[in-house]
Each structure stands twice: as C-alpha cells, then as structure tokens.
Amino acid sequence: MSPEKRPRPKRSGIETEEERTWVEFYRRVRSDPALAAEVLAQLERDVEMKRSHLALYLSCKEALRRDKARQARHKRIGFFVRWLAYTLFVMPWQALREFGSEGRDIAIEMLPEADRSPRQTPRALETAAALPPSPSGITTPPRRSRKARPDATAPAEAGAEKADPASS
C-alpha cells in the first residue's frame, strides 16, 4: 500500500469536536490575552499536551508578549499625556499664582499716590479752608446732612414748578 492510501482510523464525535476546539483556540489566543494565559497555564501543567500542541503553546506566549508590550506602550503614552497637560495647564497657573502673590506688593508700591479728597466744588473749597488741618495733613470736607435746608424749596413745590410751563 502507498502512504497516501492508508486507511485512517475513524474518529469518534468527541475526538472530532475536541480537534475543532483546539483549532478554535489557535485562532482566538492571538487576539485574547486572557484566553492565552488560561491555555498556557493548562499546557504547562500537562507536558504531553504541551508537546502535542507546541504551536498553540508558542502562539499563547507570543500573544502574552504582545499584550505586555501594548500595556507598556499605553503606559508611556499616558505618562506623556499627563506630563503635557501638567506642562500646558498646571505649570502656567502655578507661575501666575506665584507671580501674583509676589508681584502684588510690588505693583501696589508702584502705583501713584491717589488724591484722597473728592472732587472739590467752590463751596467745598470755602468750607475746607475754614477747617483746622488734621494731624495727617489731609483735609476732608464736612459731611452733607440729609436734613432739608430751610432755604431750599420743598420737593413737591419744586416738581410743580417744573411741571407747569404756563406759570413761567
């Protein structure tokens, strides 16, 4: 008999299904690191299975190595993104805060002295001249009273005069 025409032993349904499952593992372990780790652990426990499915064992090792490299790459990218965000947003904010706290006193000292007296009217100038000088050297005009002056017209009368143009 020639080697091509040897009769193959008939397989049972369980052996056929088992073979299909192993073939499916060959496909899936390349993209699923969790499955690759489980299959690898199973193959390492049984030396005979490891010997009979050496390609599957090596595929699992490769899949785990790729996953580890992918996680390391993601870690480097994450570190870079955090560093970039810190450099672009946090560092300038901290520098502004530091400059603001130190520069505030400098800026206040650089401001010109403000004229502390309000805008002086001729009447206020007359009353200010009559006041004795204060110890600080700044003269302040007297406060206005909210009481009505006796020589002023009443608000109702003043409003009536403006409202009636015929009386003028």
Secondary structure as UniProt FT lines:
FT   HELIX           3..5
FT   HELIX           13..28
FT   TURN            29..31
FT   HELIX           33..45
FT   HELIX           47..52
FT   HELIX           54..85
FT   HELIX           86..90
FT   HELIX           91..110
FT   HELIX           122..130
FT   TURN            135..136
FT   TURN            150..151
FT   HELIX           155..163
FT   HELIX           165..167
//
